C-alpha cells in the first residue's frame, strides 16, 4: 500500500531557501565570505561596537557559535576585538576598515539576488513573498539585529 505524501508548505519554503542560499553563496564567494558572515558584518555595521555575547543574542544563537563566526571574521581581517573600557572582562567587536569596505559589496550581492528572484517570478510576487516572509519571521519571534522582536507566538518553538 502506498501512502500519498502531503505537500507540506514549510518544505517548499525550506527547499526554496536552500536553492537561494546556494545562489547567494556563489555570489559571495567573490568577496571571500559566507552568507552568515555577511549578515554578521552587516549587523556590526548597524550596531557598532558590541560584545560577542550581545551579538549572539541578536542572532539568537549560542555564544560558542558566535565565537566561531567572529574568530573566522577576525582571521579574515573583517572585524577586530578590543577590551571594553567599562568592563575589563569583556571584549567588544567592531568592523575593521576592510569590514566597512565590504558593506557596499554585500548590498550589491543582496540586490542581485532580489533581481534574480524578480526575474523568475516578477516584481509583484517578490514583494508579496517579502512581506509574507517578514510576517512569518516576526510571528516566530525573529527580528533584524538591533531591533526589538515582535513576539506573536508563545515561544521560540511552540
Secondary structure as GFF3:
##gff-version 3
##sequence-region A 1 158
A	DSSP	alpha_helix	9	29	.	.	.	ID=ss1
A	DSSP	alpha_helix	35	47	.	.	.	ID=ss2
A	DSSP	beta_strand	50	51	.	.	.	ID=ss3
A	DSSP	alpha_helix	52	59	.	.	.	ID=ss4
A	DSSP	alpha_helix	63	75	.	.	.	ID=ss5
A	DSSP	beta_strand	79	84	.	.	.	ID=ss6
A	DSSP	beta_strand	87	95	.	.	.	ID=ss7
A	DSSP	alpha_helix	97	101	.	.	.	ID=ss8
A	DSSP	alpha_helix	103	121	.	.	.	ID=ss9
A	DSSP	alpha_helix	123	139	.	.	.	ID=ss10
###
